Amino acid sequence: MDTDKLIACLTEKADPVQRLPSPWVRTASWLAIAIPYVAVIVMMMTPRDDLAVKFADPRFLLEQVAALCTAIGAAVAAFQSIVPGYNRRFLLLPLVPLSVWLVSLGQGCVQLWLRGNALQNFASDFICIPAIALVGTLPAAAMVFMLRKGAPLWPHASAALGGLAAAGLGNFGLRLFHNQDASLMVLVWQMGTVFMLTILCGWAGRLFLDWRPVVARVRRNLAAH
């Protein structure tokens, strides 16, 4: 391949390139879009009647903070994943709050099991799936738009992290209006929905974070020259 021809092809009619803000700044911008939307959805769905009481519950607060930190950590990791040269260990950032979230729910399940009523109040709660998806819709759309501005070299990983950020924020909003706090129910239906949406986003990563058309266009330009 002729290097001079490649350089000429890449620079011909090239648009000015502006350096992306840091992942932390982009995460703050994403939250500035996502949080007001989540607040509007919570108000439209009507906040739960016992919300003031739940704010005094340490377990509820821990799980909400863990969910929010999981969303923030996943967003930072997603934005770092599209910047070549960043330390890839930061991709593990959401695992810390996610582990805290899971441990808190798991501890609640164990306590119910020891009391012998773990399955007593277990029932179907399919409303969690569309509710979390609804709360996470705009955050997910904003995440896709912002990720496409970078270099998604690992589109499946970037999309999965972005999906985890949106779904985690969706679950955070859900618990502000959905009156369901049984640890096993939250673990199965809410956490299960978060994981399902994360996996689906990761699987569909190449559908909206695909560089193949760009590569094909460069190759066609090279062939034309």
Secondary structure, DSSP 4 states (H G I P E B T S, - for coil): --HHHHHHHHHTTPPP--PPPPHHHHHHHHHHHHHHHHHHHHHHH---TTHHHHTT-HHHHHHHHHHHHHHHHHHHHHHHHTSTTS-GGGGGTTHHHHHHHHHHHHHHHHHHHHHT-TTTT----TTHHHHHHHHTHHHHHHHHHHHTTS--SSHHHHHHHHHHHHHHHHHHHHTTT-----HHHIIIIIIHHHHHHHHHHHHTHHHHS--HHHHHHHHHHHHH-
